[in-house]
Amino acid sequence: MAIWVGLLLALGVALFIQQLRGYSAAPPPIDPDSMPNHEPIAGHPPVTDPAHSHREPQQTPSRVDDRDGHSDTPRSLYATFPRRLNALSIDTLVLAVCSALVFTLGPMLQQLGPIRIALFVSWWGLLLLYEPLLVWQRGGTVGHLAMNLRVVNNRTGQNVSLLQAVARFWLKAFLGILSFFSMNFSRRHQAIHDIVTGSSVQIRDAAKAQTYHYTVGRS
């Protein structure tokens, strides 16, 4: 019990730090109507009213221009801890429902020994291969897809390999929630199992993401 309480307290501290980072001080917006009007001074160009000044279109979160305005360097949007926790919760629910179904059907198949054995073998296969296979083939689990997330190989920018996916799964299973504590100190907002396997969890579609779903960084 003391271990669980300690883990919950540690998780609470991590969430609190995450929230503090989300409240980084930003200058309050300036109301153009509150700006005083300036009379032109002889020999100096007139001061342009900010309300009528030309405004450049805002950059989309996934692109950024260089000083000359000609380059188109992609930026990566790394998922925040609450977003990843939501994805993990969805995956846990999926596995829980499948497990409940297996244990409900198991007693009904006592007279059908081979089918009952195949059912439990399939259940173990689901528990062990659900995440690695989906992360390898689809870039994420059901939870990742639902939360608009994708597991990316940092070197190639594509899906991780099967070996990486398996290593991520076992590291995360072994470390549990403690693996996510490194997210507050990582440039790519990576958990320990991400850092070890050279992967990161990024936003899948930037157009569908809210600003509190990610932190911005270069690939």
Rosetta constraint file for C-alpha pairs under 8 A:
AtomPair CA 1 CA 5 HARMONIC 6.23 0.50
AtomPair CA 2 CA 6 HARMONIC 6.09 0.50
AtomPair CA 3 CA 7 HARMONIC 6.22 0.50
AtomPair CA 4 CA 8 HARMONIC 6.14 0.50
AtomPair CA 5 CA 9 HARMONIC 6.14 0.50
AtomPair CA 6 CA 10 HARMONIC 6.11 0.50
AtomPair CA 7 CA 11 HARMONIC 6.08 0.50
AtomPair CA 7 CA 177 HARMONIC 7.92 0.50
AtomPair CA 8 CA 12 HARMONIC 6.13 0.50
AtomPair CA 9 CA 13 HARMONIC 6.28 0.50
AtomPair CA 10 CA 14 HARMONIC 6.29 0.50
AtomPair CA 11 CA 15 HARMONIC 6.19 0.50
AtomPair CA 11 CA 177 HARMONIC 7.65 0.50
AtomPair CA 12 CA 16 HARMONIC 6.10 0.50
AtomPair CA 13 CA 17 HARMONIC 6.22 0.50
AtomPair CA 14 CA 18 HARMONIC 6.17 0.50
AtomPair CA 14 CA 181 HARMONIC 6.75 0.50
AtomPair CA 14 CA 184 HARMONIC 7.93 0.50
AtomPair CA 15 CA 19 HARMONIC 6.18 0.50
AtomPair CA 15 CA 81 HARMONIC 7.82 0.50
AtomPair CA 15 CA 82 HARMONIC 7.80 0.50
AtomPair CA 16 CA 20 HARMONIC 6.27 0.50
AtomPair CA 17 CA 21 HARMONIC 6.29 0.50
AtomPair CA 17 CA 184 HARMONIC 7.71 0.50
AtomPair CA 18 CA 22 HARMONIC 6.40 0.50
AtomPair CA 18 CA 81 HARMONIC 7.55 0.50
AtomPair CA 18 CA 184 HARMONIC 7.13 0.50
AtomPair CA 19 CA 23 HARMONIC 6.52 0.50
AtomPair CA 20 CA 24 HARMONIC 6.98 0.50
AtomPair CA 22 CA 212 HARMONIC 7.37 0.50
AtomPair CA 30 CA 34 HARMONIC 7.86 0.50
AtomPair CA 31 CA 35 HARMONIC 7.08 0.50
AtomPair CA 32 CA 49 HARMONIC 7.89 0.50
AtomPair CA 32 CA 50 HARMONIC 6.14 0.50
AtomPair CA 32 CA 51 HARMONIC 5.24 0.50
AtomPair CA 33 CA 51 HARMONIC 7.43 0.50
AtomPair CA 37 CA 49 HARMONIC 7.46 0.50
AtomPair CA 38 CA 46 HARMONIC 7.84 0.50
AtomPair CA 38 CA 47 HARMONIC 6.38 0.50
AtomPair CA 39 CA 46 HARMONIC 7.22 0.50
AtomPair CA 39 CA 47 HARMONIC 7.71 0.50
AtomPair CA 40 CA 44 HARMONIC 7.01 0.50
AtomPair CA 40 CA 45 HARMONIC 6.79 0.50
AtomPair CA 40 CA 46 HARMONIC 4.62 0.50
AtomPair CA 40 CA 47 HARMONIC 6.76 0.50
AtomPair CA 41 CA 45 HARMONIC 7.36 0.50
AtomPair CA 41 CA 46 HARMONIC 7.05 0.50
AtomPair CA 48 CA 52 HARMONIC 7.42 0.50
AtomPair CA 48 CA 53 HARMONIC 6.49 0.50
AtomPair CA 49 CA 53 HARMONIC 6.17 0.50
AtomPair CA 59 CA 63 HARMONIC 6.58 0.50
AtomPair CA 59 CA 64 HARMONIC 6.54 0.50
AtomPair CA 60 CA 64 HARMONIC 7.64 0.50
AtomPair CA 61 CA 75 HARMONIC 7.35 0.50
AtomPair CA 61 CA 77 HARMONIC 7.77 0.50
AtomPair CA 61 CA 206 HARMONIC 7.04 0.50
AtomPair CA 61 CA 216 HARMONIC 7.78 0.50
AtomPair CA 62 CA 74 HARMONIC 5.78 0.50
AtomPair CA 62 CA 75 HARMONIC 5.01 0.50
AtomPair CA 62 CA 76 HARMONIC 6.44 0.50
AtomPair CA 62 CA 77 HARMONIC 7.10 0.50
AtomPair CA 62 CA 206 HARMONIC 6.62 0.50
AtomPair CA 63 CA 72 HARMONIC 6.24 0.50
AtomPair CA 63 CA 73 HARMONIC 5.99 0.50
AtomPair CA 63 CA 74 HARMONIC 4.82 0.50
AtomPair CA 63 CA 75 HARMONIC 5.72 0.50
AtomPair CA 64 CA 71 HARMONIC 7.75 0.50
AtomPair CA 64 CA 72 HARMONIC 5.85 0.50
AtomPair CA 64 CA 73 HARMONIC 5.59 0.50
AtomPair CA 64 CA 74 HARMONIC 6.50 0.50
AtomPair CA 64 CA 75 HARMONIC 7.00 0.50
AtomPair CA 65 CA 69 HARMONIC 5.02 0.50
AtomPair CA 65 CA 70 HARMONIC 6.28 0.50
AtomPair CA 65 CA 71 HARMONIC 5.21 0.50
AtomPair CA 65 CA 72 HARMONIC 5.31 0.50
AtomPair CA 65 CA 73 HARMONIC 6.51 0.50
AtomPair CA 66 CA 70 HARMONIC 6.39 0.50
AtomPair CA 66 CA 71 HARMONIC 5.45 0.50
AtomPair CA 66 CA 72 HARMONIC 7.41 0.50
AtomPair CA 66 CA 73 HARMONIC 7.81 0.50
AtomPair CA 74 CA 218 HARMONIC 7.27 0.50
AtomPair CA 74 CA 219 HARMONIC 7.43 0.50
AtomPair CA 75 CA 216 HARMONIC 6.94 0.50
AtomPair CA 75 CA 217 HARMONIC 5.93 0.50
AtomPair CA 75 CA 218 HARMONIC 4.74 0.50
AtomPair CA 75 CA 219 HARMONIC 6.04 0.50
AtomPair CA 76 CA 202 HARMONIC 6.88 0.50
AtomPair CA 76 CA 203 HARMONIC 7.88 0.50
AtomPair CA 76 CA 216 HARMONIC 6.05 0.50
AtomPair CA 76 CA 217 HARMONIC 5.37 0.50
AtomPair CA 76 CA 218 HARMONIC 5.47 0.50
AtomPair CA 76 CA 219 HARMONIC 5.48 0.50
AtomPair CA 77 CA 202 HARMONIC 5.43 0.50
AtomPair CA 77 CA 203 HARMONIC 5.52 0.50
AtomPair CA 77 CA 206 HARMONIC 7.67 0.50
AtomPair CA 77 CA 214 HARMONIC 5.59 0.50
AtomPair CA 77 CA 215 HARMONIC 5.68 0.50
AtomPair CA 77 CA 216 HARMONIC 4.81 0.50
AtomPair CA 77 CA 217 HARMONIC 6.37 0.50
AtomPair CA 78 CA 188 HARMONIC 6.28 0.50
AtomPair CA 78 CA 189 HARMONIC 6.24 0.50
AtomPair CA 78 CA 200 HARMONIC 7.34 0.50
AtomPair CA 78 CA 201 HARMONIC 5.97 0.50
AtomPair CA 78 CA 202 HARMONIC 4.30 0.50
AtomPair CA 78 CA 203 HARMONIC 6.18 0.50
AtomPair CA 78 CA 214 HARMONIC 5.09 0.50
AtomPair CA 78 CA 215 HARMONIC 5.23 0.50
AtomPair CA 78 CA 216 HARMONIC 6.25 0.50
AtomPair CA 78 CA 217 HARMONIC 7.23 0.50
AtomPair CA 79 CA 83 HARMONIC 6.30 0.50
AtomPair CA 79 CA 84 HARMONIC 6.64 0.50
AtomPair CA 79 CA 149 HARMONIC 7.15 0.50
AtomPair CA 79 CA 189 HARMONIC 7.24 0.50
AtomPair CA 79 CA 201 HARMONIC 5.86 0.50
AtomPair CA 79 CA 202 HARMONIC 5.19 0.50
AtomPair CA 79 CA 203 HARMONIC 6.05 0.50
AtomPair CA 79 CA 213 HARMONIC 5.95 0.50
AtomPair CA 79 CA 214 HARMONIC 4.41 0.50
AtomPair CA 79 CA 215 HARMONIC 6.55 0.50
AtomPair CA 80 CA 84 HARMONIC 6.41 0.50
AtomPair CA 80 CA 189 HARMONIC 7.15 0.50
AtomPair CA 80 CA 212 HARMONIC 7.64 0.50
AtomPair CA 80 CA 213 HARMONIC 5.79 0.50
AtomPair CA 80 CA 214 HARMONIC 5.08 0.50
AtomPair CA 80 CA 215 HARMONIC 6.69 0.50
AtomPair CA 81 CA 85 HARMONIC 5.98 0.50
AtomPair CA 81 CA 180 HARMONIC 7.60 0.50
AtomPair CA 81 CA 183 HARMONIC 7.40 0.50
AtomPair CA 82 CA 86 HARMONIC 6.19 0.50
AtomPair CA 83 CA 87 HARMONIC 6.50 0.50
AtomPair CA 83 CA 147 HARMONIC 6.76 0.50
AtomPair CA 83 CA 213 HARMONIC 6.16 0.50
AtomPair CA 84 CA 88 HARMONIC 6.21 0.50
AtomPair CA 84 CA 144 HARMONIC 7.63 0.50
AtomPair CA 84 CA 147 HARMONIC 7.79 0.50
AtomPair CA 85 CA 89 HARMONIC 6.15 0.50
AtomPair CA 86 CA 90 HARMONIC 6.34 0.50
AtomPair CA 86 CA 143 HARMONIC 7.37 0.50
AtomPair CA 86 CA 147 HARMONIC 7.30 0.50
AtomPair CA 87 CA 91 HARMONIC 6.37 0.50
AtomPair CA 87 CA 142 HARMONIC 7.78 0.50
AtomPair CA 87 CA 143 HARMONIC 4.00 0.50
AtomPair CA 87 CA 144 HARMONIC 5.26 0.50
AtomPair CA 87 CA 146 HARMONIC 7.11 0.50
AtomPair CA 87 CA 147 HARMONIC 5.96 0.50
AtomPair CA 88 CA 92 HARMONIC 6.15 0.50
AtomPair CA 88 CA 143 HARMONIC 6.17 0.50
AtomPair CA 88 CA 144 HARMONIC 7.90 0.50
AtomPair CA 89 CA 93 HARMONIC 6.24 0.50
AtomPair CA 89 CA 143 HARMONIC 7.40 0.50
AtomPair CA 90 CA 94 HARMONIC 6.27 0.50
AtomPair CA 90 CA 142 HARMONIC 7.33 0.50
AtomPair CA 90 CA 143 HARMONIC 4.97 0.50
AtomPair CA 91 CA 95 HARMONIC 6.27 0.50
AtomPair CA 91 CA 141 HARMONIC 7.17 0.50
AtomPair CA 91 CA 142 HARMONIC 6.37 0.50
AtomPair CA 91 CA 143 HARMONIC 5.17 0.50
AtomPair CA 92 CA 96 HARMONIC 6.02 0.50
AtomPair CA 93 CA 97 HARMONIC 6.14 0.50
AtomPair CA 94 CA 98 HARMONIC 6.35 0.50
AtomPair CA 95 CA 99 HARMONIC 6.02 0.50
AtomPair CA 95 CA 127 HARMONIC 7.17 0.50
AtomPair CA 96 CA 100 HARMONIC 6.11 0.50
AtomPair CA 97 CA 101 HARMONIC 6.25 0.50
AtomPair CA 98 CA 102 HARMONIC 6.30 0.50
AtomPair CA 98 CA 123 HARMONIC 7.85 0.50
AtomPair CA 99 CA 103 HARMONIC 6.24 0.50
AtomPair CA 99 CA 123 HARMONIC 7.05 0.50
AtomPair CA 100 CA 104 HARMONIC 6.05 0.50
AtomPair CA 101 CA 105 HARMONIC 6.21 0.50
AtomPair CA 102 CA 106 HARMONIC 5.91 0.50
AtomPair CA 102 CA 119 HARMONIC 6.99 0.50
AtomPair CA 102 CA 120 HARMONIC 7.18 0.50
AtomPair CA 102 CA 123 HARMONIC 7.06 0.50
AtomPair CA 103 CA 107 HARMONIC 7.22 0.50
AtomPair CA 104 CA 108 HARMONIC 7.45 0.50
AtomPair CA 105 CA 109 HARMONIC 6.51 0.50
AtomPair CA 106 CA 110 HARMONIC 6.89 0.50
AtomPair CA 106 CA 116 HARMONIC 6.11 0.50
AtomPair CA 106 CA 119 HARMONIC 7.61 0.50
AtomPair CA 106 CA 120 HARMONIC 7.94 0.50
AtomPair CA 109 CA 113 HARMONIC 6.97 0.50
AtomPair CA 109 CA 115 HARMONIC 7.17 0.50
AtomPair CA 109 CA 116 HARMONIC 5.58 0.50
AtomPair CA 110 CA 116 HARMONIC 6.75 0.50
AtomPair CA 112 CA 116 HARMONIC 6.09 0.50
AtomPair CA 113 CA 117 HARMONIC 6.17 0.50
AtomPair CA 114 CA 118 HARMONIC 6.12 0.50
AtomPair CA 115 CA 119 HARMONIC 6.08 0.50
AtomPair CA 116 CA 120 HARMONIC 6.49 0.50
AtomPair CA 117 CA 121 HARMONIC 6.15 0.50
AtomPair CA 118 CA 122 HARMONIC 6.03 0.50
AtomPair CA 119 CA 123 HARMONIC 6.26 0.50
AtomPair CA 120 CA 124 HARMONIC 6.32 0.50
AtomPair CA 121 CA 125 HARMONIC 6.20 0.50
AtomPair CA 122 CA 126 HARMONIC 6.10 0.50
AtomPair CA 123 CA 127 HARMONIC 6.35 0.50
AtomPair CA 124 CA 128 HARMONIC 6.23 0.50
AtomPair CA 125 CA 129 HARMONIC 5.67 0.50
AtomPair CA 125 CA 130 HARMONIC 7.57 0.50
AtomPair CA 126 CA 130 HARMONIC 5.06 0.50
AtomPair CA 128 CA 132 HARMONIC 7.78 0.50
AtomPair CA 129 CA 133 HARMONIC 5.73 0.50
AtomPair CA 130 CA 134 HARMONIC 6.31 0.50
AtomPair CA 130 CA 141 HARMONIC 7.67 0.50
AtomPair CA 131 CA 135 HARMONIC 5.90 0.50
AtomPair CA 131 CA 140 HARMONIC 7.54 0.50
AtomPair CA 131 CA 141 HARMONIC 5.90 0.50
AtomPair CA 131 CA 165 HARMONIC 7.71 0.50
AtomPair CA 131 CA 169 HARMONIC 6.87 0.50
AtomPair CA 132 CA 136 HARMONIC 6.01 0.50
AtomPair CA 132 CA 162 HARMONIC 6.80 0.50
AtomPair CA 132 CA 165 HARMONIC 4.73 0.50
AtomPair CA 132 CA 166 HARMONIC 5.15 0.50
AtomPair CA 132 CA 168 HARMONIC 7.91 0.50
AtomPair CA 132 CA 169 HARMONIC 6.39 0.50
AtomPair CA 133 CA 137 HARMONIC 5.98 0.50
AtomPair CA 133 CA 138 HARMONIC 8.00 0.50
AtomPair CA 133 CA 162 HARMONIC 7.13 0.50
AtomPair CA 133 CA 165 HARMONIC 7.40 0.50
AtomPair CA 134 CA 138 HARMONIC 5.18 0.50
AtomPair CA 134 CA 139 HARMONIC 6.51 0.50
AtomPair CA 134 CA 140 HARMONIC 5.58 0.50
AtomPair CA 134 CA 141 HARMONIC 5.34 0.50
AtomPair CA 135 CA 139 HARMONIC 4.35 0.50
AtomPair CA 135 CA 140 HARMONIC 4.09 0.50
AtomPair CA 135 CA 141 HARMONIC 5.93 0.50
AtomPair CA 135 CA 151 HARMONIC 6.58 0.50
AtomPair CA 135 CA 159 HARMONIC 7.28 0.50
AtomPair CA 135 CA 160 HARMONIC 7.18 0.50
AtomPair CA 135 CA 165 HARMONIC 6.21 0.50
AtomPair CA 136 CA 140 HARMONIC 7.45 0.50
AtomPair CA 136 CA 159 HARMONIC 6.04 0.50
AtomPair CA 136 CA 160 HARMONIC 5.59 0.50
AtomPair CA 136 CA 161 HARMONIC 5.73 0.50
AtomPair CA 136 CA 162 HARMONIC 5.36 0.50
AtomPair CA 136 CA 165 HARMONIC 5.93 0.50
AtomPair CA 137 CA 159 HARMONIC 7.24 0.50
AtomPair CA 138 CA 159 HARMONIC 7.45 0.50
AtomPair CA 139 CA 150 HARMONIC 5.20 0.50
AtomPair CA 139 CA 151 HARMONIC 5.20 0.50
AtomPair CA 139 CA 152 HARMONIC 6.93 0.50
AtomPair CA 139 CA 159 HARMONIC 5.22 0.50
AtomPair CA 139 CA 160 HARMONIC 7.31 0.50
AtomPair CA 140 CA 144 HARMONIC 5.09 0.50
AtomPair CA 140 CA 145 HARMONIC 6.24 0.50
AtomPair CA 140 CA 149 HARMONIC 7.05 0.50
AtomPair CA 140 CA 150 HARMONIC 5.34 0.50
AtomPair CA 140 CA 151 HARMONIC 5.77 0.50
AtomPair CA 141 CA 145 HARMONIC 6.23 0.50
AtomPair CA 142 CA 146 HARMONIC 6.10 0.50
AtomPair CA 143 CA 147 HARMONIC 6.16 0.50
AtomPair CA 144 CA 148 HARMONIC 6.06 0.50
AtomPair CA 144 CA 149 HARMONIC 4.72 0.50
AtomPair CA 144 CA 150 HARMONIC 6.24 0.50
AtomPair CA 145 CA 149 HARMONIC 5.78 0.50
AtomPair CA 145 CA 150 HARMONIC 7.23 0.50
AtomPair CA 148 CA 203 HARMONIC 5.91 0.50
AtomPair CA 148 CA 204 HARMONIC 5.21 0.50
AtomPair CA 148 CA 205 HARMONIC 6.48 0.50
AtomPair CA 148 CA 208 HARMONIC 7.67 0.50
AtomPair CA 148 CA 209 HARMONIC 7.49 0.50
AtomPair CA 149 CA 201 HARMONIC 6.50 0.50
AtomPair CA 149 CA 202 HARMONIC 5.61 0.50
AtomPair CA 149 CA 203 HARMONIC 4.66 0.50
AtomPair CA 149 CA 204 HARMONIC 4.85 0.50
AtomPair CA 149 CA 205 HARMONIC 7.91 0.50
AtomPair CA 150 CA 201 HARMONIC 5.54 0.50
AtomPair CA 150 CA 202 HARMONIC 5.33 0.50
AtomPair CA 150 CA 203 HARMONIC 6.11 0.50
AtomPair CA 150 CA 204 HARMONIC 5.25 0.50
AtomPair CA 151 CA 159 HARMONIC 6.47 0.50
AtomPair CA 151 CA 160 HARMONIC 7.02 0.50
AtomPair CA 151 CA 199 HARMONIC 6.78 0.50
AtomPair CA 151 CA 200 HARMONIC 5.77 0.50
AtomPair CA 151 CA 201 HARMONIC 4.50 0.50
AtomPair CA 151 CA 202 HARMONIC 6.38 0.50
AtomPair CA 152 CA 157 HARMONIC 5.73 0.50
AtomPair CA 152 CA 158 HARMONIC 5.51 0.50
AtomPair CA 152 CA 159 HARMONIC 5.06 0.50
AtomPair CA 152 CA 160 HARMONIC 5.86 0.50
AtomPair CA 152 CA 199 HARMONIC 5.49 0.50
AtomPair CA 152 CA 200 HARMONIC 5.42 0.50
AtomPair CA 152 CA 201 HARMONIC 6.12 0.50
AtomPair CA 152 CA 202 HARMONIC 6.93 0.50
AtomPair CA 153 CA 157 HARMONIC 5.21 0.50
AtomPair CA 153 CA 158 HARMONIC 5.50 0.50
AtomPair CA 153 CA 159 HARMONIC 5.69 0.50
AtomPair CA 153 CA 160 HARMONIC 4.80 0.50
AtomPair CA 153 CA 161 HARMONIC 7.92 0.50
AtomPair CA 153 CA 198 HARMONIC 6.33 0.50
AtomPair CA 153 CA 199 HARMONIC 4.61 0.50
AtomPair CA 153 CA 200 HARMONIC 6.75 0.50
AtomPair CA 154 CA 158 HARMONIC 7.87 0.50
AtomPair CA 154 CA 198 HARMONIC 5.86 0.50
AtomPair CA 154 CA 199 HARMONIC 5.16 0.50
AtomPair CA 154 CA 200 HARMONIC 6.54 0.50
AtomPair CA 154 CA 219 HARMONIC 7.27 0.50
AtomPair CA 155 CA 198 HARMONIC 7.44 0.50
AtomPair CA 160 CA 164 HARMONIC 5.89 0.50
AtomPair CA 160 CA 165 HARMONIC 6.25 0.50
AtomPair CA 160 CA 199 HARMONIC 7.11 0.50
AtomPair CA 161 CA 165 HARMONIC 6.15 0.50
AtomPair CA 162 CA 166 HARMONIC 6.12 0.50
AtomPair CA 163 CA 167 HARMONIC 6.14 0.50
AtomPair CA 164 CA 168 HARMONIC 6.04 0.50
AtomPair CA 164 CA 197 HARMONIC 5.69 0.50
AtomPair CA 165 CA 169 HARMONIC 6.24 0.50
AtomPair CA 166 CA 170 HARMONIC 6.36 0.50
AtomPair CA 167 CA 171 HARMONIC 6.06 0.50
AtomPair CA 167 CA 193 HARMONIC 7.76 0.50
AtomPair CA 167 CA 197 HARMONIC 6.90 0.50
AtomPair CA 168 CA 172 HARMONIC 6.03 0.50
AtomPair CA 168 CA 193 HARMONIC 5.18 0.50
AtomPair CA 168 CA 194 HARMONIC 6.68 0.50
AtomPair CA 168 CA 197 HARMONIC 6.45 0.50
AtomPair CA 169 CA 173 HARMONIC 6.06 0.50
AtomPair CA 169 CA 193 HARMONIC 7.89 0.50
AtomPair CA 170 CA 174 HARMONIC 6.01 0.50
AtomPair CA 171 CA 175 HARMONIC 6.05 0.50
AtomPair CA 171 CA 193 HARMONIC 5.53 0.50
AtomPair CA 172 CA 176 HARMONIC 5.40 0.50
AtomPair CA 172 CA 177 HARMONIC 7.82 0.50
AtomPair CA 172 CA 179 HARMONIC 6.39 0.50
AtomPair CA 172 CA 193 HARMONIC 5.87 0.50
AtomPair CA 175 CA 179 HARMONIC 5.40 0.50
AtomPair CA 177 CA 181 HARMONIC 7.58 0.50
AtomPair CA 179 CA 191 HARMONIC 5.45 0.50
AtomPair CA 179 CA 192 HARMONIC 4.94 0.50
AtomPair CA 179 CA 193 HARMONIC 6.50 0.50
AtomPair CA 180 CA 190 HARMONIC 7.49 0.50
AtomPair CA 180 CA 191 HARMONIC 4.45 0.50
AtomPair CA 180 CA 192 HARMONIC 6.45 0.50
AtomPair CA 181 CA 191 HARMONIC 6.69 0.50
AtomPair CA 181 CA 192 HARMONIC 7.79 0.50
AtomPair CA 182 CA 186 HARMONIC 6.17 0.50
AtomPair CA 182 CA 189 HARMONIC 7.67 0.50
AtomPair CA 182 CA 190 HARMONIC 6.57 0.50
AtomPair CA 182 CA 191 HARMONIC 5.32 0.50
AtomPair CA 182 CA 192 HARMONIC 6.11 0.50
AtomPair CA 183 CA 188 HARMONIC 7.83 0.50
AtomPair CA 183 CA 189 HARMONIC 4.47 0.50
AtomPair CA 183 CA 190 HARMONIC 4.83 0.50
AtomPair CA 183 CA 191 HARMONIC 5.14 0.50
AtomPair CA 183 CA 192 HARMONIC 7.90 0.50
AtomPair CA 184 CA 189 HARMONIC 6.44 0.50
AtomPair CA 185 CA 189 HARMONIC 7.16 0.50
AtomPair CA 186 CA 190 HARMONIC 5.66 0.50
AtomPair CA 186 CA 191 HARMONIC 7.93 0.50
AtomPair CA 187 CA 217 HARMONIC 7.38 0.50
AtomPair CA 188 CA 200 HARMONIC 6.85 0.50
AtomPair CA 188 CA 217 HARMONIC 6.68 0.50
AtomPair CA 189 CA 200 HARMONIC 7.63 0.50
AtomPair CA 189 CA 215 HARMONIC 7.68 0.50
AtomPair CA 190 CA 194 HARMONIC 5.45 0.50
AtomPair CA 190 CA 195 HARMONIC 6.03 0.50
AtomPair CA 190 CA 199 HARMONIC 7.90 0.50
AtomPair CA 190 CA 200 HARMONIC 5.83 0.50
AtomPair CA 190 CA 201 HARMONIC 7.38 0.50
AtomPair CA 191 CA 195 HARMONIC 6.35 0.50
AtomPair CA 192 CA 196 HARMONIC 6.20 0.50
AtomPair CA 193 CA 197 HARMONIC 6.25 0.50
AtomPair CA 194 CA 198 HARMONIC 5.90 0.50
AtomPair CA 194 CA 199 HARMONIC 4.81 0.50
AtomPair CA 194 CA 200 HARMONIC 5.52 0.50
AtomPair CA 194 CA 201 HARMONIC 7.93 0.50
AtomPair CA 195 CA 199 HARMONIC 6.37 0.50
AtomPair CA 195 CA 200 HARMONIC 7.57 0.50
AtomPair CA 202 CA 214 HARMONIC 7.81 0.50
AtomPair CA 203 CA 209 HARMONIC 7.25 0.50
AtomPair CA 203 CA 214 HARMONIC 7.13 0.50
AtomPair CA 205 CA 209 HARMONIC 6.79 0.50
AtomPair CA 209 CA 213 HARMONIC 6.31 0.50
AtomPair CA 209 CA 214 HARMONIC 7.96 0.50
AtomPair CA 210 CA 214 HARMONIC 7.67 0.50
AtomPair CA 211 CA 215 HARMONIC 7.81 0.50
